[in-house]
């Protein structure tokens, strides 16, 4: 009896089954982990592919916008014309000796100034001073140049002969779309101008949630040249009892400004974290 009991205690039968069960459990756990990892990776890959698609869509739109606007020139010619007119009346009388006597009256002087402005865009555009323009390509830049040059001043005033980068403007409600007929490119653009004349564009895919956007900036440069010319003439006209001499001096001062924008930067938009989540 004692020998049989000792033999049972030393027997290894059934140990292999336990090992197999443990091995199966380990394989199942490892398989579950691998499957979960693969599923997560597939989801991330799908999300990355969608993000890449949105990125290239927005990046292409930003590059197209930069290509259309960068380096384009708008020439604005401002002219100030000053006329200085002096009129002098002369009275002619015949004295008792039959000789002609001429007496000169006091000269009367008058000065008038007029201002004109002409805009020479790089492309044909509608009337620039009535706000009738398109927010695209050269029309957009020409309008920005006019706003930058004249601000709120009329182009036919003395103030329009000078300029300062003091006009900032929001593009809220004035956005436009960048699209290309041969591709699926279709991006939304919002813009504003800063006080130094820099144009800032927010190019996005237009989606309300998790919108991807790039910020494109265009900085202006202005090359100014000026010249002036003076002409003088005089003429006389008969009047009752004598004649009038008119002397006119005309000074034309012309200031030509060439405004050109170039790309400052194209960077990914940095947004503040959403504190509501």
C-alpha positions in Angstrom: 0.0 0.0 0.0 2.8 2.4 0.9 4.6 1.7 -2.4 1.5 2.5 -4.5 0.8 5.8 -2.6 4.4 6.9 -3.1 4.3 6.0 -6.8 1.2 8.1 -7.3 2.8 11.1 -5.6 5.8 10.8 -8.0 3.8 10.4 -11.1 4.0 13.1 -13.9 0.8 12.2 -15.7 -1.4 15.3 -16.3 1.4 17.8 -16.1 1.6 18.1 -19.9 -2.0 19.1 -20.1 -1.5 22.0 -17.7 1.5 23.2 -19.6 -0.5 23.1 -22.8 -3.3 25.1 -21.3 -0.9 27.7 -20.0 0.8 27.9 -23.4 -2.6 28.3 -25.1 -3.5 31.1 -22.7 -0.2 32.9 -23.4 -0.8 32.6 -27.1 -4.3 33.9 -26.8 -3.2 36.9 -24.8 -0.4 37.7 -27.3 -2.8 37.3 -30.2 -5.3 39.6 -28.7 -2.6 42.2 -28.0 -1.3 41.9 -31.6 -4.8 42.2 -33.0 -5.6 45.2 -30.9 -2.4 46.8 -32.0 -3.0 46.1 -35.6 -6.5 47.5 -35.4 -5.2 50.6 -33.7 -2.5 51.0 -36.3 -5.0 50.6 -39.2 -7.2 53.3 -37.6 -4.2 55.6 -37.2 -3.1 54.9 -40.8 -6.5 55.7 -42.1 -6.6 58.9 -40.0 -3.1 59.8 -41.2 -4.1 59.3 -44.8 -7.1 61.6 -44.4 -4.9 64.2 -42.6 -2.4 63.9 -45.5 -5.1 64.5 -48.0 -6.4 67.6 -46.2 -2.8 68.8 -45.8 -2.0 68.6 -49.4 -5.3 70.1 -50.4 -4.7 73.2 -48.2 -1.0 73.4 -49.0 -1.7 73.3 -52.8 -4.3 76.0 -52.4 -1.8 78.2 -50.4 0.9 77.6 -53.0 -1.5 78.5 -55.8 -2.6 81.7 -54.0 1.0 82.7 -53.4 1.9 82.0 -57.0 -1.0 84.2 -58.2 -0.3 87.1 -55.9 3.4 87.1 -55.4 5.5 89.6 -57.4 2.5 91.3 -59.0 3.0 95.1 -59.3 0.4 97.8 -59.0 1.5 101.3 -60.2 -0.2 104.4 -58.8 0.6 107.8 -60.3 -0.4 110.8 -58.2 -0.3 114.3 -59.7 -0.4 117.7 -58.1 -0.9 120.6 -60.5 -0.4 124.1 -59.2 -1.3 127.2 -61.3 -0.1 130.6 -60.2 -1.8 133.3 -62.2 -1.0 137.0 -62.1 -3.3 139.5 -63.8 -2.3 143.2 -64.2 -4.6 145.8 -65.7 -3.1 148.7 -67.7 -5.0 151.9 -68.5 -4.1 153.9 -71.6 -5.0 157.6 -71.9 -4.0 160.3 -74.4 -2.8 163.4 -72.8 -3.2 167.0 -74.0 -0.1 166.7 -76.1 -1.6 163.7 -77.9 0.8 161.3 -76.3 -0.1 157.9 -74.9 0.1 157.5 -71.2 0.0 154.1 -69.5 -0.8 153.5 -65.9 -0.4 150.2 -64.2 -2.9 148.8 -61.7 -2.2 146.6 -58.8 -1.4 143.0 -59.8 -3.9 140.4 -58.7 -2.5 137.0 -57.9 -4.4 133.7 -57.6 -3.2 130.1 -56.9 -5.2 126.9 -57.6 -4.2 123.3 -56.9 -5.7 120.2 -58.4 -5.0 116.5 -57.7 -5.5 113.5 -59.8 -4.6 109.8 -59.4 -4.3 107.0 -62.0 -4.0 103.3 -61.2 -2.1 101.0 -63.6 -2.8 97.4 -62.5 -1.1 94.4 -64.1 -4.4 93.2 -65.4 -7.7 94.8 -66.6 -10.0 95.5 -63.7 -13.3 97.3 -63.0 -13.6 100.7 -61.5 -11.4 100.8 -58.4 -13.0 103.6 -56.5 -16.5 102.4 -56.2 -15.8 99.1 -54.4 -16.8 97.0 -57.4 -14.1 94.4 -57.6 -13.5 90.7 -57.1 -11.5 89.2 -54.2 -9.2 87.2 -56.5 -5.9 87.6 -58.3 -4.9 91.0 -59.5 -8.2 92.7 -58.7 -7.7 91.9 -55.1 -4.2 93.2 -54.9 -5.1 96.4 -56.8 -7.8 97.1 -54.4 -5.5 96.5 -51.5 -2.9 98.9 -53.1 -5.5 101.6 -53.5 -6.6 101.2 -49.8 -3.0 101.2 -48.7 -2.1 104.3 -50.7 -5.1 106.5 -50.1 -6.7 105.0 -46.9 -9.9 106.9 -46.3 -8.7 109.9 -48.2 -10.2 110.8 -51.6 -7.6 110.5 -54.4 -8.3 114.1 -55.4 -7.2 115.7 -52.2 -3.9 117.0 -50.9 -3.7 114.3 -48.3 -3.5 111.7 -51.0 -0.1 112.9 -52.1 1.4 111.3 -48.9 0.9 107.8 -47.6 1.3 105.9 -44.4 0.9 102.2 -43.6 -1.9 102.9 -41.2 -4.9 101.2 -42.7 -5.8 97.8 -41.3 -8.8 95.9 -42.6 -10.6 92.7 -41.7 -11.7 90.3 -44.3 -14.6 89.0 -42.2 -17.4 88.3 -44.6 -15.1 89.0 -47.5 -13.5 85.6 -47.9 -13.1 83.9 -51.2 -12.4 80.4 -52.6 -9.3 79.1 -54.2 -10.1 76.4 -56.8 -8.6 74.8 -59.9 -10.8 73.5 -62.7 -8.6 70.5 -63.5 -8.3 69.2 -59.9 -10.4 68.7 -56.8 -8.7 71.7 -55.2 -11.2 73.8 -53.4 -10.1 75.7 -50.2 -11.6 78.5 -48.2 -9.6 81.7 -47.6 -10.1 84.4 -45.0 -7.9 87.4 -44.9 -7.0 90.6 -43.1 -4.5 93.4 -43.6 -2.2 94.6 -40.8 -1.3 98.2 -40.2 2.0 97.9 -42.0 0.3 96.7 -45.2 1.0 93.0 -44.7 -1.7 90.7 -46.0 -2.5 87.6 -43.9 -4.5 84.8 -45.4 -5.9 81.8 -43.5 -6.3 78.9 -46.0 -8.3 76.0 -44.7 -10.2 72.9 -46.0 -13.4 74.5 -44.9 -14.5 71.8 -42.4 -16.1 73.0 -39.2 -14.4 70.5 -37.0 -10.7 69.8 -36.7 -10.1 72.2 -39.7 -6.5 72.1 -41.0 -5.3 75.6 -41.9 -2.1 77.3 -43.2 -1.3 81.0 -42.6 0.2 82.7 -45.7 1.6 86.2 -45.3 2.4 88.7 -48.1 4.6 91.7 -47.3 4.5 94.9 -49.5 7.3 96.9 -50.8 6.9 100.4 -52.3 9.3 102.0 -54.8 8.6 105.7 -55.1 9.9 108.1 -57.8 9.0 111.7 -58.4 9.6 114.4 -60.9 8.3 117.9 -61.6 8.1 120.3 -64.5 7.4 124.0 -64.7 6.0 126.0 -67.7 5.4 129.7 -67.9 3.6 131.8 -70.4 2.2 135.3 -70.7 -0.4 137.0 -73.0 -2.3 140.3 -73.2 -5.9 141.1 -74.1 -7.4 144.4 -74.9 -9.9 145.9 -72.4 -12.1 148.9 -72.4 -9.6 151.8 -71.9 -6.5 149.7 -72.0 -5.3 146.1 -71.8 -4.8 143.2 -69.4 -1.6 141.2 -69.0 -1.8 137.7 -67.7 1.1 135.6 -66.6 0.6 132.0 -65.8 3.1 129.6 -64.1 2.1 125.9 -64.1 4.0 123.4 -61.9 3.2 119.7 -62.3 4.5 117.4 -59.6 4.2 113.7 -60.2 4.8 110.9 -57.7 4.9 107.4 -59.1 4.6 104.5 -56.6 5.0 100.9 -57.6 3.6 98.5 -54.9 4.6 94.8 -55.0 3.9 92.0 -52.5 6.1 89.0 -51.9 5.6 85.9 -49.8 6.7 86.4 -46.2 5.9 82.9 -44.8 3.6 79.9 -45.1 3.2 78.2 -41.7 0.7 75.9 -40.0 -1.9 77.6 -38.0 -1.3 77.4 -34.2 -4.6 77.3 -32.3 -5.2 77.7 -28.6 -6.4 74.5 -26.9 -10.1 74.1 -26.6 -10.8 74.5 -22.9 -14.4 73.3 -23.2 -13.3 69.7 -23.7 
